[in-house]
Amino acid sequence: MSPTQRVELRLLGQTLTVRTEAAPDHVRALAAFVEERVGDVQRPGVRDPLAALSLAALDIADELFRVRDDRARGTDDVRARLDALVALLEQVTPPGPS
């Protein structure tokens, strides 16, 4: 486990200090990603920073949930295909000695 460290970053014009075990560059990349998403929300006309941050957070959460759902469906699909393959193999494989 990495030691906890403080990472200072700027997000939406505010300086924040985050305690984390993650690499500082990783935390800064996360902040940059959030800042970019907030900018995407502000372009169409949302000027209130809190509203923009809230909308960006909802957008990011929606993306996360969709990826989780896709992954779960993919896992179920792989499992179904493997089960079908095993059934086919069992049909064509001669029974072993008892």
URRAVEN-V216456 format. One record per residue. N is the residue number from 1. RES is the residue in three letters. OMEGA is omega as a letter, one per 40 degrees, with the letter a starting at -180 (999 if undefined). D_LAST is the distance of its C-alpha to the last C-alpha in Angstrom with 2 decimals. Layout:
n: (N;N)
res: (RES;RES)
omega: (OMEGA;OMEGA)
d_last: (D_LAST;D_LAST)
//
This chain:
n: (1;2;3;4;5;6;7;8;9;10;11;12;13;14;15;16;17;18;19;20;21;22;23;24;25;26;27;28;29;30;31;32;33;34;35;36;37;38;39;40;41;42;43;44;45;46;47;48;49;50;51;52;53;54;55;56;57;58;59;60;61;62;63;64;65;66;67;68;69;70;71;72;73;74;75;76;77;78;79;80;81;82;83;84;85;86;87;88;89;90;91;92;93;94;95;96;97;98)
res: (MET;SER;PRO;THR;GLN;ARG;VAL;GLU;LEU;ARG;LEU;LEU;GLY;GLN;THR;LEU;THR;VAL;ARG;THR;GLU;ALA;ALA;PRO;ASP;HIS;VAL;ARG;ALA;LEU;ALA;ALA;PHE;VAL;GLU;GLU;ARG;VAL;GLY;ASP;VAL;GLN;ARG;PRO;GLY;VAL;ARG;ASP;PRO;LEU;ALA;ALA;LEU;SER;LEU;ALA;ALA;LEU;ASP;ILE;ALA;ASP;GLU;LEU;PHE;ARG;VAL;ARG;ASP;ASP;ARG;ALA;ARG;GLY;THR;ASP;ASP;VAL;ARG;ALA;ARG;LEU;ASP;ALA;LEU;VAL;ALA;LEU;LEU;GLU;GLN;VAL;THR;PRO;PRO;GLY;PRO;SER)
omega: (i;i;i;i;i;i;i;i;i;i;a;i;i;i;i;i;a;i;a;i;a;i;i;i;i;a;i;i;i;i;i;i;i;i;i;i;i;i;i;i;a;a;a;i;i;a;a;a;i;i;i;i;i;i;i;i;i;i;i;i;i;i;i;a;i;i;i;i;i;i;i;i;i;i;i;i;i;a;i;i;i;i;i;i;i;i;i;i;i;i;a;a;i;i;i;i;a;999)
d_last: (51.34;54.60;57.86;59.61;62.54;65.19;65.36;68.52;68.40;70.51;69.17;71.48;74.49;73.51;72.60;69.48;68.06;64.32;62.48;59.12;56.50;56.10;57.95;61.50;61.06;58.06;60.13;63.03;60.79;59.64;63.29;64.18;61.41;62.72;66.27;65.32;63.65;66.74;68.86;66.83;67.60;71.26;71.93;72.00;74.59;73.08;75.65;74.86;72.74;70.92;70.09;68.94;66.76;65.29;64.55;63.01;60.81;59.66;58.97;56.93;54.99;54.31;53.00;50.73;49.33;48.73;46.87;44.68;43.95;43.18;40.82;38.98;38.73;37.52;34.78;33.69;33.80;31.67;29.09;29.05;28.75;25.83;24.01;24.81;23.64;20.23;19.96;21.03;18.58;15.66;17.23;17.61;14.48;11.96;8.48;6.34;3.78;0.00)
//
